[in-house]
């Protein structure tokens, strides 16, 4: 992060922007929230950001729910707003392959 002159907020925004770019390519309307990490859409939270930084080197990063078993995802702790987790496949209402998402 130091090499790229990124602060924590900048790093989070770049991770979220990468997910937003994938969503745009797949024609999924999505957005970020200033006070909540991740990417959201009309059905809930599509993506989470979890970052650990030590001496300005980051680990962990971002997840994007492409086609998880949402019954398992529902067992995770919701975000501060209580929005449920969702997936690209649920929003698009059709099968979504992981390689298609990874191309963006």
C-alpha positions, 0 to 999 in steps of 0.5 A: 500500500505504501508503494502505491501511496494508498491509505486504508479508505483508498484501498477499500474503494479500489477493491469495491470499484473492482467489484462494481466493474464486474457488476457493470459488465454483467449488467447488475446495478450495484453500489457502495456505501460510504459507511459500510464496506462491500458492494450492495444491490437491490437484493442485499450485499453482493460483496464483502471487504475484509482487510488486515494491514500490518506495516502497510502491507495488506492481506485478505481483501474482497469477496464476491458472491457469484453463485454460493449456496445462499442458505450457508451464506445466510448463517454469516453475520450480516452487515451493520445495516442488517442487509442479507447476503445475495449473489450475482446469480440471484440478482441476474436470475440465471446461471452465472459462471465463476469464470465469466465473473473472473474475466473482468 
